[in-house]
């Protein structure tokens, strides 16, 4: 017999807004004015801000359409990462281009791969294995020579390196390429991993593994609880959607 939820869990469930019911029967994709729209019962979808929901590549629209097809009795946005990312791009990033690019640049100034552990030896080795190639790629491809340090104390980076990375970030056109780059950056904690992925020099699996070196090490050492595993699975789904968008929309 399954255990009853505790009072905190019951309260959290009660506070969740009810999910909307599925109101459509069919989902399809159609080309409209050079973009690809998702149709519900033959009618084009709109974003939450009532803008046309249209993606630049058929494969991305089909991914979003598949998410709508997979909804059963209720529509759960938490299971629709491509749809949510497209909505974010259309409704938010398109209107906040400079702010979005600046956010990615701030990550580059304190990037995950700059801050290294002193111990244990195994973790140090894993960080070197996954992160040193990222710094080498930034140096050789972007001309950005970054410093790294042990611990979590902030290390100031050379202006020349930040300028070089900033110019590269500015090449990502809004709304979709920039939204995808920003999403990957946020989910990995690393603008450099996101840029290397965008250039096709890291696979999505390698980028994800590089981003979660520390978390994976701790999980192997101490175990991982169910809630942490569930949160990670959701982040992975969001990352995979962003990586797919990035692969089609990168410069």
C-alpha positions in Angstrom: 0.0 0.0 0.0 1.4 3.4 -0.9 2.0 5.9 1.9 -0.3 8.9 2.2 1.3 12.3 1.5 2.5 14.2 4.5 0.9 17.6 5.4 3.5 19.6 3.6 3.1 17.5 0.4 -0.7 17.7 0.6 -0.5 21.5 1.0 1.8 21.8 -2.0 -0.5 19.8 -4.1 -3.5 21.8 -3.0 -1.7 25.0 -4.0 -1.0 23.9 -7.5 -3.3 25.5 -10.1 -5.5 23.0 -11.9 -4.1 22.0 -15.3 -6.3 22.9 -18.4 -8.1 20.1 -20.1 -7.1 18.9 -23.5 -9.5 20.7 -25.9 -8.2 19.6 -29.3 -8.2 16.3 -31.2 -5.6 16.7 -33.9 -2.1 18.3 -34.0 -0.3 19.1 -37.3 2.5 21.3 -38.7 2.0 23.7 -41.6 4.4 26.1 -43.4 3.2 29.7 -43.2 5.2 32.7 -44.7 8.5 30.8 -44.4 8.0 29.6 -40.9 6.4 26.5 -39.4 3.2 26.7 -37.4 1.7 24.2 -35.0 -2.0 23.7 -35.7 -4.5 22.4 -33.2 -7.6 21.1 -34.9 -6.3 23.0 -38.0 -6.0 26.3 -36.2 -2.6 28.0 -35.7 -1.4 28.1 -32.1 -0.7 31.4 -30.3 1.8 32.1 -27.6 0.8 33.2 -24.1 1.2 36.9 -25.4 -1.1 36.0 -28.3 1.6 36.1 -30.9 1.8 33.5 -33.7 3.5 30.3 -32.5 5.8 29.8 -35.5 9.3 28.2 -35.6 12.0 28.7 -38.3 12.6 25.0 -38.9 10.1 22.2 -39.5 12.0 19.8 -37.2 11.5 22.2 -34.3 7.8 22.7 -35.0 7.4 18.9 -35.2 9.1 18.6 -31.8 6.6 21.1 -30.3 3.7 19.4 -32.1 4.8 16.0 -30.6 4.6 17.5 -27.1 1.0 18.6 -27.8 0.1 15.2 -29.2 1.5 13.4 -26.1 -0.8 15.4 -23.7 -3.6 13.2 -22.5 -6.6 14.5 -20.5 -4.8 17.5 -19.3 -2.2 19.9 -20.7 0.9 20.0 -18.5 3.4 22.7 -19.6 6.0 21.0 -17.5 6.2 18.2 -20.0 6.6 20.5 -23.0 10.1 22.0 -23.0 10.2 22.8 -26.7 6.9 24.7 -26.6 8.0 26.6 -23.5 11.3 27.6 -25.0 9.7 28.7 -28.2 7.2 30.8 -26.3 10.0 32.4 -24.3 11.9 33.2 -27.5 8.9 34.7 -29.2 7.3 36.6 -26.3 10.4 37.6 -24.2 13.7 37.3 -26.0 12.5 39.0 -29.1 11.8 42.1 -27.0 14.8 41.9 -24.6 17.6 41.1 -27.0 20.3 43.2 -25.3 19.3 42.0 -21.8 19.4 38.4 -22.8 22.8 38.7 -24.5 24.1 40.5 -21.4 22.9 37.7 -19.2 24.9 35.2 -21.2 27.9 37.5 -21.0 27.7 37.7 -17.2 27.9 33.9 -17.1 31.0 34.0 -19.2 32.6 36.4 -16.6 32.2 33.8 -13.8 31.9 30.6 -15.8 31.5 27.2 -14.2 34.8 25.9 -15.8 36.9 28.6 -14.1 36.5 27.3 -10.5 38.3 24.1 -9.6 38.3 21.8 -6.6 41.6 21.2 -4.6 40.4 17.8 -3.6 39.6 14.9 -3.8 41.9 13.8 -6.4 39.2 12.0 -8.4 37.1 15.1 -8.7 40.1 17.2 -9.7 40.8 14.8 -12.5 37.2 14.8 -13.7 37.1 18.6 -13.8 40.4 18.6 -15.8 39.1 16.0 -18.2 35.8 17.8 -19.0 36.7 21.5 -18.5 40.3 21.9 -19.7 39.2 21.2 -23.4 36.5 23.9 -23.0 39.1 26.5 -22.0 41.5 25.3 -24.7 38.7 25.7 -27.3 37.9 29.2 -26.2 41.6 30.1 -26.4 42.2 28.6 -29.8 38.9 29.4 -31.5 37.8 32.6 -29.9 41.1 34.0 -28.9 39.9 34.2 -25.3 42.5 33.3 -22.8 40.8 32.8 -19.4 42.2 32.2 -15.9 41.0 29.6 -13.5 41.4 29.2 -9.7 40.8 26.8 -6.9 37.8 27.3 -4.7 34.8 29.6 -5.2 36.4 33.0 -4.7 35.8 35.2 -7.7 38.6 35.5 -10.2 38.7 38.5 -12.5 39.0 37.7 -16.1 41.0 39.6 -18.8 39.0 42.2 -20.6 40.3 40.9 -23.9 38.9 37.4 -23.2 35.5 38.8 -22.1 35.4 41.1 -25.2 36.1 38.1 -27.5 33.4 36.0 -26.0 31.0 38.9 -26.0 31.5 39.4 -29.8 30.7 35.7 -30.3 27.6 35.9 -28.2 26.4 38.9 -30.2 26.4 36.7 -33.3 23.5 34.7 -32.1 20.4 36.1 -33.7 17.2 36.7 -31.8 14.9 35.3 -31.0 15.6 31.6 -31.4 19.4 31.2 -31.5 19.8 33.6 -28.7 17.0 32.0 -26.6 18.6 28.6 -27.1 22.1 29.8 -26.2 20.8 31.5 -23.1 18.8 28.5 -22.0 21.8 26.1 -22.4 24.0 28.6 -20.5 21.5 28.8 -17.6 21.1 25.0 -17.5 24.8 24.3 -17.6 26.1 27.3 -15.7 28.6 27.8 -18.5 28.5 30.2 -21.5 31.7 28.5 -22.8 30.1 25.1 -22.8 27.1 26.5 -24.5 29.2 28.2 -27.2 31.3 25.1 -27.7 28.1 23.1 -28.1 26.8 25.6 -30.6 29.9 25.3 -32.7 29.4 21.5 -32.8 32.6 20.9 -30.9 30.8 19.2 -28.0 27.9 16.7 -28.4 24.9 17.4 -26.2 25.8 14.4 -24.1 29.4 15.7 -23.6 28.1 19.2 -22.8 25.7 17.8 -20.2 28.3 15.6 -18.6 30.8 18.6 -18.5 28.2 20.7 -16.8 27.4 18.2 -14.1 30.8 16.9 -13.1 30.5 18.1 -9.5 26.9 16.9 -9.1 27.7 13.5 -10.6 30.7 13.1 -8.3 28.6 13.9 -5.2 25.8 11.6 -6.4 28.3 8.7 -6.7 29.8 9.5 -3.3 26.6 10.2 -1.3 23.7 8.9 -3.5 20.9 10.9 -5.0 17.4 11.2 -3.6 14.2 10.9 -5.7 13.4 14.6 -5.7 16.9 15.5 -6.9 16.7 12.9 -9.6 13.3 14.2 -10.7 14.6 17.8 -10.9 17.6 16.7 -12.9 15.4 14.8 -15.3 13.4 17.9 -15.9 16.5 20.0 -16.5 17.8 17.4 -18.9 14.6 17.6 -20.9 14.9 21.4 -21.0 18.5 21.1 -22.0 17.8 18.7 -24.8 15.1 21.0 -26.3 17.5 24.0 -26.1 20.4 22.0 -27.6 18.1 20.9 -30.5 17.0 24.5 -31.1 20.6 25.6 -31.0 21.7 23.0 -33.5 19.2 24.4 -36.1 19.5 28.1 -35.3 23.2 28.7 -34.5 25.1 31.2 -36.7 
